Amino acid sequence: MNPIRPFVILSIALGLLAPGLVLAQAGTGNLYRVTSKIEMEGMPFPMPSRPVEVCGPKNQASDKMVPHDENCTVSNFRVAGNKSSFTMTCTGEDPMTATGEFEQLGQDAYRGRMQMKGQMEGEPMNMTMNFEGKRIRDCNYATESPEAQGRAMMAKTCEQVLGEPSYLAHESFTGANAMCASFKPRYCSAMLSASLKPDVIRSAEQINAAGVTTIWNAFSACGTTRPAALAKTCTMAQASRDYPFIAQYCPGQVAKVCASADVAKDYEFVVGHCPVQAKAAAAAHCAGRDFTAMMGSPYSGFCSRYAGGQLKQRNEDAGPGGAATTPATPATPEEAPKKPSWRDRLKSAADTLTGED
């Protein structure tokens, strides 16, 4: 929902403007104390209201007396004697139309009526507002009008989001109807700086599974393509030895980092993506070693992982009708298959490493 439009249009009626905020400067506007009555279709009683102070233009017959935001257009503004009439059309997320009139009651007072129809947050909206205003003193219309206060509130909100520039907020800064469009350069700079990192991209991809806007959409909206983003983050991943990220997002770097990967520490990556290095390391650090020697070796994790992978591959190559690697005890209807002992599993791993059947 566009937060400016409800603020501007309903500020008089709902009392969203705090009294006493208007500065008696320059005398560019009139400060009015306004009372109103709201009737909304579907509500059994009028909405409660209280007097509020609103800064309006000096000229009561001006179309600036009509509260609206930048996506609304006032047309057919006509003045006949002490009365003014108008129509208003608002586009965007909450489209609506309105007709209304003002009546000047001397130099210091007015009254009016506005009929609005459209949508608010996707729900039909049909509202009638009757209001009366009485002048109190001068005010600064440029900074204290409802429109100016709405823009100030929006600017404050945008500034707050910039404090933690999440990629999830990119449509508020880069979308077709972005409420913080003027902040786009600052947002993109801050968001890219915070998000072009392997850990952020990895966690963002997990969130994407839930249907949330993707981090790649945010990068693209800020002029950074996926290849350009990965060119930077893959370099960062290589420097930090983030091999899982490289394996998933940087296929062009896999062969290069295989040569520098630590077999003892990065064995999951080596076994899964570096077959040449894995085979050579298995021959050098695993083959011919008994259980005790293997468990005391810094390569025990690698040897176990490599043996398991080789065993799985042999079973897959044998196919459904092939011979099992280790004899299995047939299960009876009353008894589940017996789990192989640790001695059997160790022997199977050793046979795999030495190539014996």
Secondary structure as GFF3:
##gff-version 3
##sequence-region A 1 357
A	DSSP	alpha_helix	4	14	.	.	.	ID=ss1
A	DSSP	beta_strand	29	40	.	.	.	ID=ss2
A	DSSP	beta_strand	52	57	.	.	.	ID=ss3
A	DSSP	three_ten_helix	63	65	.	.	.	ID=ss4
A	DSSP	beta_strand	72	80	.	.	.	ID=ss5
A	DSSP	beta_strand	83	90	.	.	.	ID=ss6
A	DSSP	beta_strand	96	104	.	.	.	ID=ss7
A	DSSP	beta_strand	109	120	.	.	.	ID=ss8
A	DSSP	beta_strand	123	139	.	.	.	ID=ss9
A	DSSP	alpha_helix	141	144	.	.	.	ID=ss10
A	DSSP	alpha_helix	146	163	.	.	.	ID=ss11
A	DSSP	three_ten_helix	167	169	.	.	.	ID=ss12
A	DSSP	alpha_helix	170	174	.	.	.	ID=ss13
A	DSSP	three_ten_helix	181	183	.	.	.	ID=ss14
A	DSSP	alpha_helix	184	195	.	.	.	ID=ss15
A	DSSP	alpha_helix	198	208	.	.	.	ID=ss16
A	DSSP	alpha_helix	215	221	.	.	.	ID=ss17
A	DSSP	alpha_helix	226	239	.	.	.	ID=ss18
A	DSSP	alpha_helix	243	249	.	.	.	ID=ss19
A	DSSP	three_ten_helix	251	253	.	.	.	ID=ss20
A	DSSP	alpha_helix	254	258	.	.	.	ID=ss21
A	DSSP	alpha_helix	267	273	.	.	.	ID=ss22
A	DSSP	alpha_helix	275	285	.	.	.	ID=ss23
A	DSSP	alpha_helix	291	295	.	.	.	ID=ss24
A	DSSP	alpha_helix	300	318	.	.	.	ID=ss25
A	DSSP	alpha_helix	342	354	.	.	.	ID=ss26
###
